Amino acid sequence: MRGFVILLFQAMFFMASAQTDTVWWKPQSPMSAGLSLRFVSNAPEIMVRYKQSASISNRNAPANGVDLFAIDSDGLWHWASSKSLIKDSVQHVFFQLLPNDNFHKLGREYQLFLPLFSSVDDLQIGVPKGSLLNPLPIRSEKPIVVLGSSIVQGQGATRPGLAWTNILSRNMDRDVLNFSFGENDFLEKGLIERISDTDARVYLIDGLLDLANESLDSIKLSRYIIDAVKIIRARHPLTPILCTEHAGYADGYLHPNRQSYADLSNRVLAAALNQLKSENITGIYMLTQKEINIQMDEMSDGAYPNDIGMMKYAAAYEKKLREIFLEPVGNLKTQIPIRQRRTPAGYDWEGRHRSMLALNKTESNKVLLIGNSITHNWGGKPNAKSKDSWEKYLAPFEVRNFGFGADRIENVLWRIYHDELKDINPEKILINIGTNNLRVNSNEEILEGLRFLVQVLKSHQPMAEITLLGIYPRRDYEDRIISINKNIRKMTRAEQIRFADIGNGMFLKTGKVNEALFTDGLHPNIEGYEILGKQLQKLLKN
């Protein structure tokens, strides 16, 4: 790696649940299935080198490499191919990469998925000298924890990123911790206790034990399931637990005895969950064979899903989890939750998100003001400084600043789904979002995105009074904004929430933006914030 800057990672382990600013893990697992690393780089070439143990099966060789994905400034995922060389160590070179997106020259986020069926040690990531290479910290949100057999580990996937747990991780933009074991003892008490040490967003029990195994009968399987759920529930009374039916076999018709064992396993699962519910154990869900819907050509050897089957698994899980989490996704771009990294030179978007989650643990403000850079730059925690108008008009009402620079409607949706409204009980929520959608979305997409956002807010904070603010005046968009705000007013009536067009006084009689109130035709100056502050004060008093 001559001429390269190298970032070193010691052998990693998926149990790292403590928050840290580093990316070092203690080696504890003989296999790296489900492990991934996140980092930011603007390099045109990325080299990954590591030592690897012998794989458990030569046929899994493609899944025993690494798989590199990138997420661009608008939150969209992309895949990178590589050239590989295996000698004393394994080396992958991702070359001729587009260094930056359109918004800035500070690179993008990458996620490197590690091999599914071998262990990794002394992993190094190198980039050419002068290129940016920064590791990202462990995420603040609780992970999805999956306990299962070899299907969960990724048997049948051609690349690490195509294991269904890793697909689910990207689709839901959440950490998925993969606790997979290929033998029929993965529901043993000691293992369940160890897994439940991790505070999860949800526990998934997948890969139902097959009663074709001679050492297992229906009574033993039922006891395993019931005991596993009770152990988790005793430690985590409110965390959802999702159990999954056996998906069946591609050759089940021609080998009916084999299929009958899978069907019996599913009946045992249903009976066990019914017994648990009869004991008033709540928060238990089931993903059925029908919902997974694996077809004959979507299995690689009759039992393990191939890449298409993995996608089906991930899609079925995503649908079920979004129902459990109250995280619906619409058909329009403004209704699909997504991150953004459009202004890293100005502020750390993900860092601000972490600050919000930390503040929620210590403060529960009466009023939330959700917005973009206009709100972000105004003041209030977690900002270090506030403008005079914030302190004068908003601070007395205990307003928390939920503004993120460059945010669009879909970015706010992501933030809600990733816990920014957890642990708090605001009395009022005010929303001003949509101006950054003007360049990329139609009026209808903006309006329906706002409607979708309001409905999500109602489900996550049903006791809060919601007020949707009209989009503030903006140079070159005056006519569109006036039209959109009229339709927003109508929409809020239908949704039975409040509407306030507090920026209306910042237009001239000609219908154009009053430039004397803005720094750039978009962001208010001191006088502009004074007008908005006075209007918000009146609104908060009522």
C-alpha positions as CSV (number, residue, x, y, z in Angstrom):
1,M,0.0,0.0,0.0
2,R,2.8,2.4,-0.8
3,G,1.5,5.9,-1.1
4,F,-1.6,5.1,0.8
5,V,-3.1,6.4,4.1
6,I,-4.2,3.4,6.0
7,L,-7.0,3.1,8.6
8,L,-6.5,0.0,10.8
9,F,-9.3,-2.0,12.4
10,Q,-8.6,-4.9,14.7
11,A,-10.9,-8.0,14.4
12,M,-14.4,-6.9,14.9
13,F,-17.3,-8.3,16.9
14,F,-21.0,-7.6,16.5
15,M,-21.7,-7.2,20.2
16,A,-20.3,-3.7,20.4
17,S,-23.3,-1.9,21.8
18,A,-21.7,0.7,23.9
19,Q,-21.4,4.2,22.4
20,T,-17.9,5.1,21.3
21,D,-16.1,7.5,19.0
22,T,-13.8,4.8,17.8
23,V,-14.2,1.8,15.5
24,W,-12.2,-0.8,17.4
25,W,-13.8,-4.1,18.5
26,K,-12.4,-6.9,20.6
27,P,-12.3,-10.2,18.6
28,Q,-14.8,-12.7,20.0
29,S,-16.5,-14.3,17.0
30,P,-15.0,-16.9,14.6
31,M,-17.2,-15.6,11.8
32,S,-17.9,-12.0,10.7
33,A,-21.4,-12.5,9.2
34,G,-23.5,-9.4,9.8
35,L,-20.5,-7.2,10.6
36,S,-20.0,-4.0,8.7
37,L,-17.9,-0.8,9.0
38,R,-19.0,2.7,8.2
39,F,-16.6,5.5,7.1
40,V,-16.4,8.6,5.0
41,S,-14.1,9.1,2.1
42,N,-13.6,11.1,-1.1
43,A,-11.0,8.8,-2.5
44,P,-11.0,7.7,-6.1
45,E,-9.6,4.3,-5.0
46,I,-10.2,2.3,-1.8
47,M,-8.1,-0.7,-0.8
48,V,-9.2,-3.2,1.8
49,R,-6.8,-5.8,3.1
50,Y,-7.2,-8.4,5.9
51,K,-6.3,-11.8,7.1
52,Q,-9.0,-14.5,6.7
53,S,-9.6,-17.9,8.3
54,A,-10.5,-20.8,6.1
55,S,-14.1,-20.7,5.1
56,I,-16.5,-23.5,6.3
57,S,-17.5,-24.3,2.7
58,N,-15.7,-23.6,-0.6
59,R,-19.0,-23.0,-2.3
60,N,-19.5,-19.9,-0.2
61,A,-16.3,-18.3,-1.6
62,P,-18.1,-15.3,-3.2
63,A,-19.8,-14.6,0.1
64,N,-16.4,-14.7,1.8
65,G,-15.2,-11.5,0.3
66,V,-16.1,-8.0,1.3
67,D,-18.9,-5.9,-0.2
68,L,-18.7,-2.1,-0.4
69,F,-21.8,0.1,-0.6
70,A,-22.0,3.9,-0.6
71,I,-24.7,6.3,0.4
72,D,-24.7,9.6,-1.5
73,S,-25.5,13.1,-0.2
74,D,-29.2,12.6,-0.9
75,G,-29.3,9.3,1.0
76,L,-29.4,6.9,-2.0
77,W,-27.4,3.6,-2.0
78,H,-24.9,2.6,-4.6
79,W,-22.7,-0.6,-5.0
80,A,-19.0,-0.7,-5.9
81,S,-17.3,-3.6,-7.7
82,S,-13.7,-4.6,-6.9
83,K,-10.7,-6.6,-8.0
84,S,-9.5,-9.2,-5.6
85,L,-6.2,-10.8,-4.8
86,I,-5.7,-13.6,-2.3
87,K,-2.2,-14.4,-1.1
88,D,-1.0,-14.4,2.5
89,S,-3.8,-11.9,3.1
90,V,-6.9,-11.0,1.1
91,Q,-6.9,-7.7,-0.8
92,H,-9.8,-5.9,-2.5
93,V,-9.3,-2.8,-4.6
94,F,-12.2,-0.6,-5.4
95,F,-10.9,1.6,-8.2
96,Q,-12.1,4.5,-10.5
97,L,-14.6,5.7,-7.9
98,L,-16.5,8.9,-8.3
99,P,-14.8,10.8,-5.5
100,N,-17.6,13.3,-4.6
101,D,-21.3,14.1,-5.2
102,N,-22.6,17.3,-6.6
103,F,-23.0,19.2,-3.3
104,H,-19.4,19.3,-1.9
105,K,-15.9,17.8,-2.0
106,L,-16.0,16.1,1.3
107,G,-16.8,12.6,0.1
108,R,-19.6,10.2,1.0
109,E,-20.4,7.6,3.5
110,Y,-19.4,4.0,2.8
111,Q,-20.5,0.8,4.4
112,L,-18.2,-2.3,4.1
113,F,-19.9,-5.6,4.8
114,L,-17.6,-8.4,5.9
115,P,-17.5,-12.1,4.9
116,L,-20.4,-14.3,5.9
117,F,-18.5,-17.6,6.5
118,S,-15.1,-16.8,7.8
119,S,-13.4,-14.6,10.3
120,V,-11.5,-11.4,9.6
121,D,-8.4,-10.1,11.4
122,D,-6.0,-7.1,11.0
123,L,-8.3,-5.4,8.6
124,Q,-6.9,-2.3,6.9
125,I,-8.6,0.3,4.7
126,G,-6.3,2.4,2.6
127,V,-6.8,5.4,0.3
128,P,-4.3,7.6,-1.7
129,K,-2.5,10.2,0.3
130,G,-4.4,13.5,0.4
131,S,-7.8,11.7,0.4
132,L,-10.3,11.9,3.2
133,L,-10.8,8.8,5.3
134,N,-12.8,9.1,8.6
135,P,-14.4,6.3,10.5
136,L,-18.0,6.9,11.7
137,P,-19.1,6.1,15.3
138,I,-21.6,3.4,16.3
139,R,-25.1,4.6,15.7
140,S,-27.2,5.9,18.7
141,E,-30.4,4.0,17.8
142,K,-31.1,0.6,19.1
143,P,-30.3,-2.2,16.6
144,I,-32.4,-4.9,15.2
145,V,-31.2,-8.1,16.7
146,V,-31.7,-11.3,14.7
147,L,-31.3,-14.8,16.2
148,G,-31.4,-17.7,13.7
149,S,-29.8,-20.5,11.8
150,S,-27.7,-20.7,8.7
151,I,-30.3,-18.9,6.6
152,V,-29.8,-15.9,8.8
153,Q,-26.1,-16.2,8.4
154,G,-26.5,-15.8,4.7
155,Q,-26.2,-19.3,3.2
156,G,-27.2,-19.0,-0.5
157,A,-26.2,-15.4,-0.9
158,T,-23.5,-14.7,-3.6
159,R,-22.1,-11.6,-1.8
160,P,-22.2,-10.4,1.9
161,G,-24.3,-7.4,1.0
162,L,-27.0,-9.8,-0.4
163,A,-27.7,-11.7,2.8
164,W,-31.2,-10.7,3.8
165,T,-30.1,-9.2,7.1
166,N,-27.7,-6.8,5.3
167,I,-30.4,-5.9,2.7
168,L,-32.8,-5.2,5.5
169,S,-30.1,-3.0,7.2
170,R,-29.8,-0.9,4.1
171,N,-33.5,-0.7,3.3
172,M,-34.4,0.4,6.8
173,D,-31.1,2.2,7.4
174,R,-30.6,0.6,10.7
175,D,-28.0,-1.6,12.3
176,V,-28.9,-5.3,12.1
177,L,-27.0,-7.5,14.5
178,N,-26.8,-11.0,13.1
179,F,-26.6,-13.8,15.7
180,S,-26.7,-16.9,13.5
181,F,-25.9,-20.5,14.3
182,G,-26.1,-23.4,11.8
183,E,-27.0,-26.1,14.4
184,N,-30.3,-26.9,16.1
185,D,-29.3,-25.5,19.4
186,F,-29.6,-21.8,18.7
187,L,-32.6,-21.4,21.1
188,E,-30.7,-22.8,24.1
189,K,-31.3,-20.8,27.3
190,G,-27.7,-19.6,27.8
191,L,-27.6,-18.2,24.3
192,I,-30.9,-16.4,24.6
193,E,-29.7,-14.8,27.8
194,R,-26.5,-13.7,26.2
195,I,-28.4,-12.2,23.2
196,S,-30.8,-10.4,25.4
197,D,-27.9,-8.5,27.0
198,T,-28.2,-6.2,23.9
199,D,-30.9,-3.6,24.2
200,A,-32.7,-4.0,20.8
201,R,-35.3,-2.1,18.9
202,V,-36.8,-5.5,18.1
203,Y,-35.8,-9.2,18.5
204,L,-36.2,-11.4,15.5
205,I,-36.3,-15.2,16.0
206,D,-35.8,-16.7,12.5
207,G,-34.9,-20.0,11.0
208,L,-37.4,-22.1,12.9
209,L,-35.9,-25.4,14.1
210,D,-36.7,-28.2,11.7
211,L,-38.5,-31.2,13.2
212,A,-36.8,-33.4,10.6
213,N,-33.9,-33.4,13.1
214,E,-34.1,-36.7,15.0
215,S,-33.0,-35.1,18.3
216,L,-36.0,-32.7,18.3
217,D,-39.7,-33.2,18.8
218,S,-42.6,-30.8,18.8
219,I,-42.7,-30.7,22.7
220,K,-39.1,-29.7,22.9
221,L,-39.5,-27.1,20.1
222,S,-42.5,-25.6,21.8
223,R,-40.6,-25.3,25.1
224,Y,-37.6,-23.7,23.3
225,I,-39.9,-21.0,21.8
226,I,-41.8,-20.3,24.9
227,D,-38.7,-20.1,27.1
228,A,-36.8,-17.9,24.6
229,V,-39.7,-15.4,24.5
230,K,-40.1,-15.3,28.3
231,I,-36.4,-14.8,28.8
232,I,-36.3,-11.8,26.5
233,R,-39.6,-10.4,27.8
234,A,-38.4,-10.6,31.4
235,R,-35.4,-8.4,30.5
236,H,-37.1,-6.2,28.0
237,P,-40.8,-5.8,28.9
238,L,-41.7,-3.5,26.0
239,T,-39.4,-4.6,23.2
240,P,-41.3,-6.2,20.2
241,I,-40.4,-9.9,19.5
242,L,-41.0,-11.2,16.0
243,C,-41.0,-14.9,15.4
244,T,-40.8,-16.3,11.8
245,E,-42.4,-19.4,10.4
246,H,-40.4,-22.0,8.5
247,A,-40.4,-20.8,4.8
248,G,-40.8,-24.4,3.5
249,Y,-38.8,-26.1,0.7
250,A,-38.6,-25.6,-3.0
251,D,-38.9,-29.4,-3.5
252,G,-41.7,-29.8,-1.0
253,Y,-44.2,-31.1,-3.5
254,L,-42.0,-34.0,-4.7
255,H,-40.7,-34.7,-1.2
256,P,-43.9,-34.3,0.9
257,N,-42.3,-35.9,4.0
258,R,-39.8,-33.1,4.1
259,Q,-42.4,-30.4,3.7
260,S,-44.6,-32.0,6.4
261,Y,-41.9,-31.4,9.0
262,A,-41.8,-27.7,8.1
263,D,-45.6,-27.5,8.3
264,L,-45.5,-29.2,11.7
265,S,-42.9,-26.7,12.9
266,N,-45.1,-23.8,11.9
267,R,-48.1,-25.3,13.8
268,V,-45.9,-25.7,16.9
269,L,-44.8,-22.0,16.6
270,A,-48.4,-20.8,16.2
271,A,-49.5,-22.8,19.3
272,A,-46.6,-21.6,21.3
273,L,-47.3,-18.0,20.6
274,N,-51.0,-18.4,21.3
275,Q,-50.0,-19.9,24.7
276,L,-47.8,-16.9,25.4
277,K,-50.5,-14.5,24.5
278,S,-53.0,-16.4,26.7
279,E,-50.6,-15.7,29.6
280,N,-50.9,-12.0,28.8
281,I,-47.4,-11.7,27.3
282,T,-47.8,-8.8,24.8
283,G,-45.7,-7.4,22.0
284,I,-45.3,-10.7,20.2
285,Y,-45.6,-11.0,16.4
286,M,-45.3,-13.6,13.7
287,L,-44.0,-13.4,10.1
288,T,-45.8,-16.2,8.2
289,Q,-44.6,-18.4,5.4
290,K,-47.3,-16.8,3.2
291,E,-45.9,-13.4,3.9
292,I,-42.3,-14.4,3.0
293,N,-43.7,-16.2,-0.1
294,I,-40.4,-17.9,-1.3
295,Q,-41.0,-19.5,-4.6
296,M,-39.4,-22.6,-6.2
297,D,-36.8,-20.6,-8.2
298,E,-35.9,-18.4,-5.3
299,M,-34.0,-21.1,-3.4
300,S,-30.5,-22.2,-4.3
301,D,-30.8,-25.9,-3.1
302,G,-34.4,-26.4,-2.0
303,A,-33.8,-25.0,1.5
304,Y,-31.7,-21.8,1.3
305,P,-32.8,-18.7,-0.5
306,N,-30.7,-17.5,-3.4
307,D,-30.2,-13.7,-4.0
308,I,-33.8,-13.3,-5.2
309,G,-35.1,-15.2,-2.2
310,M,-32.9,-13.0,0.1
311,M,-34.6,-9.9,-1.4
312,K,-38.0,-11.5,-0.8
313,Y,-37.0,-12.2,2.8
314,A,-35.8,-8.7,3.4
315,A,-38.9,-7.2,1.8
316,A,-41.2,-9.3,4.0
317,Y,-39.3,-8.3,7.1
318,E,-39.3,-4.6,6.2
319,K,-43.0,-4.6,5.6
320,K,-43.7,-6.3,8.9
321,L,-41.3,-4.2,10.9
322,R,-42.7,-1.0,9.5
323,E,-46.1,-2.1,10.7
324,I,-44.8,-2.8,14.1
325,F,-42.7,0.4,14.4
326,L,-45.5,2.6,12.9
327,E,-43.1,3.6,10.1
328,P,-45.1,3.6,6.8
329,V,-43.5,4.3,3.5
330,G,-45.4,6.0,0.7
331,N,-45.0,5.9,-3.1
332,L,-43.7,9.4,-3.6
333,K,-40.1,10.5,-3.0
334,T,-41.3,12.9,-0.3
335,Q,-42.9,10.0,1.5
336,I,-39.8,7.7,1.7
337,P,-37.6,8.3,4.8
338,I,-34.0,9.0,3.9
339,R,-30.9,10.6,5.3
340,Q,-28.9,13.5,3.8
341,R,-25.3,14.7,3.8
342,R,-25.5,17.8,1.7
343,T,-23.7,20.3,3.9
344,P,-20.9,18.6,5.9
345,A,-18.8,21.7,5.7
346,G,-21.5,23.6,7.7
347,Y,-22.4,21.0,10.2
348,D,-22.5,17.2,10.9
349,W,-26.0,16.0,10.1
350,E,-25.7,12.7,11.8
351,G,-23.9,14.3,14.8
352,R,-26.8,16.7,15.2
353,H,-29.2,13.8,15.2
354,R,-27.2,12.1,18.0
355,S,-27.4,15.4,19.9
356,M,-31.2,15.3,19.6
357,L,-31.3,11.7,21.0
358,A,-29.1,12.7,23.9
359,L,-31.2,15.8,24.7
360,N,-34.3,13.6,24.7
361,K,-32.9,11.7,27.6
362,T,-32.5,14.8,29.8
363,E,-35.1,17.3,28.6
364,S,-38.6,17.2,27.3
365,N,-39.5,20.6,25.9
366,K,-43.0,21.7,25.7
367,V,-42.7,22.9,22.0
368,L,-40.8,21.4,19.1
369,L,-40.0,23.6,16.0
370,I,-39.2,21.2,13.1
371,G,-37.6,22.7,10.1
372,N,-34.6,23.2,7.8
373,S,-31.6,25.7,7.9
374,I,-33.9,28.7,8.6
375,T,-34.9,27.0,11.9
376,H,-31.5,25.5,12.5
377,N,-29.7,28.8,12.4
378,W,-32.2,30.6,14.6
379,G,-31.2,29.3,18.0
380,G,-32.2,27.1,21.0
381,K,-30.7,23.8,22.0
382,P,-28.8,21.9,20.6
383,N,-27.4,25.1,19.1
384,A,-24.5,26.7,21.0
385,K,-25.8,30.3,20.3
386,S,-29.2,31.8,19.7
387,K,-30.3,35.0,17.9
388,D,-31.9,37.7,20.0
389,S,-35.3,37.1,18.4
390,W,-35.2,33.4,19.6
391,E,-34.4,34.4,23.1
392,K,-37.0,37.1,23.1
393,Y,-40.0,35.3,21.5
394,L,-39.4,31.6,21.6
395,A,-37.2,30.7,24.6
396,P,-39.9,31.6,27.2
397,F,-42.1,28.9,25.7
398,E,-39.4,26.2,26.1
399,V,-39.1,25.7,22.3
400,R,-36.6,23.0,21.2
401,N,-34.9,23.6,17.8
402,F,-35.5,20.6,15.5
403,G,-34.2,22.3,12.4
404,F,-31.5,20.6,10.2
405,G,-29.8,22.6,7.5
406,A,-30.7,21.4,3.9
407,D,-33.4,19.1,5.1
408,R,-36.3,18.1,3.0
409,I,-39.6,16.6,4.0
410,E,-38.3,13.0,3.6
411,N,-35.3,13.8,5.8
412,V,-37.6,14.9,8.6
413,L,-39.5,11.6,8.1
414,W,-36.3,9.7,8.6
415,R,-35.5,11.6,11.8
416,I,-38.9,10.8,13.3
417,Y,-38.4,7.1,12.4
418,H,-35.0,7.1,14.0
419,D,-36.1,8.1,17.5
420,E,-36.1,11.9,17.5
421,L,-39.6,12.0,19.0
422,K,-38.9,9.2,21.5
423,D,-38.6,9.8,25.3
424,I,-40.3,13.2,25.0
425,N,-43.9,14.4,25.4
426,P,-44.3,17.9,23.7
427,E,-47.5,19.8,24.1
428,K,-47.1,21.4,20.7
429,I,-45.3,20.6,17.4
430,L,-44.7,23.3,14.8
431,I,-43.5,22.3,11.3
432,N,-41.9,24.5,8.7
433,I,-40.4,22.3,5.9
434,G,-40.6,22.0,2.2
435,T,-38.6,24.9,0.7
436,N,-35.7,22.6,-0.1
437,N,-38.1,20.3,-2.0
438,L,-39.0,23.1,-4.4
439,R,-36.1,22.4,-6.7
440,V,-36.6,18.7,-6.9
441,N,-40.3,18.0,-6.4
442,S,-43.6,19.0,-7.8
443,N,-46.2,20.9,-5.9
444,E,-48.3,17.7,-5.5
445,E,-45.3,15.8,-4.2
446,I,-44.6,18.5,-1.6
447,L,-48.3,18.7,-0.5
448,E,-48.7,14.9,-0.3
449,G,-45.4,14.6,1.5
450,L,-46.5,17.1,4.1
451,R,-49.8,15.3,4.5
452,F,-47.9,12.0,5.0
453,L,-45.6,13.7,7.5
454,V,-48.5,15.1,9.5
455,Q,-50.1,11.6,9.7
456,V,-46.9,10.1,10.9
457,L,-46.6,12.8,13.6
458,K,-50.1,12.1,14.8
459,S,-49.2,8.4,15.2
460,H,-46.0,9.1,17.1
461,Q,-47.2,12.0,19.2
462,P,-51.0,11.6,19.4
463,M,-51.3,14.0,22.4
464,A,-49.4,17.0,20.8
465,E,-51.1,19.9,19.1
466,I,-49.7,20.0,15.5
467,T,-49.4,23.2,13.5
468,L,-48.1,23.2,10.0
469,L,-46.5,26.5,9.0
470,G,-46.7,27.8,5.4
471,I,-43.4,27.7,3.4
472,Y,-41.6,31.0,3.9
473,P,-41.1,33.4,0.9
474,R,-38.2,32.6,-1.4
475,R,-36.7,34.4,-4.3
476,D,-37.8,33.0,-7.7
477,Y,-40.4,30.7,-6.1
478,E,-42.9,33.3,-5.0
479,D,-45.9,32.1,-7.2
480,R,-45.3,28.5,-6.4
481,I,-45.1,29.1,-2.7
482,I,-48.3,31.2,-2.6
483,S,-50.1,28.4,-4.5
484,I,-48.7,25.6,-2.3
485,N,-49.5,27.4,0.9
486,K,-53.2,27.8,-0.2
487,N,-53.3,24.0,-0.7
488,I,-51.5,23.4,2.6
489,R,-54.2,25.4,4.3
490,K,-56.9,23.2,2.7
491,M,-55.0,20.1,3.6
492,T,-54.7,21.0,7.3
493,R,-58.4,21.5,7.5
494,A,-58.9,18.0,6.2
495,E,-56.3,16.6,8.6
496,Q,-57.8,18.7,11.5
497,I,-54.6,20.4,12.5
498,R,-53.7,24.1,12.7
499,F,-52.2,26.2,9.9
500,A,-50.3,29.5,10.1
501,D,-48.7,31.4,7.3
502,I,-46.3,33.4,9.5
503,G,-44.1,34.4,6.6
504,N,-46.8,36.0,4.6
505,G,-45.8,39.5,5.8
506,M,-42.4,39.0,4.2
507,F,-43.8,39.5,0.7
508,L,-44.0,42.8,-1.0
509,K,-47.4,44.0,-2.4
510,T,-46.1,43.0,-5.8
511,G,-45.9,39.4,-4.7
512,K,-42.2,39.3,-4.7
513,V,-39.9,38.6,-1.7
514,N,-39.0,41.6,0.4
515,E,-35.3,41.4,-0.1
516,A,-34.7,43.8,2.9
517,L,-35.7,40.9,5.2
518,F,-33.4,38.3,3.8
519,T,-29.7,37.7,3.4
520,D,-29.9,35.8,0.1
521,G,-33.6,35.7,-0.9
522,L,-34.1,32.6,1.3
523,H,-32.6,32.9,4.8
524,P,-34.0,35.7,7.0
525,N,-31.7,38.4,8.3
526,I,-32.1,40.0,11.8
527,E,-35.2,41.9,10.7
528,G,-36.7,38.8,9.1
529,Y,-36.3,36.7,12.1
530,E,-37.8,39.5,14.2
531,I,-41.0,39.3,12.1
532,L,-41.1,35.4,12.3
533,G,-40.5,35.5,16.0
534,K,-43.3,37.9,16.7
535,Q,-45.7,35.8,14.7
536,L,-44.6,32.6,16.4
537,Q,-45.1,34.3,19.8
538,K,-48.7,35.1,19.0
539,L,-49.2,31.5,17.8
540,L,-47.7,30.0,20.9
541,K,-49.8,32.2,23.2
542,N,-53.0,30.8,21.8
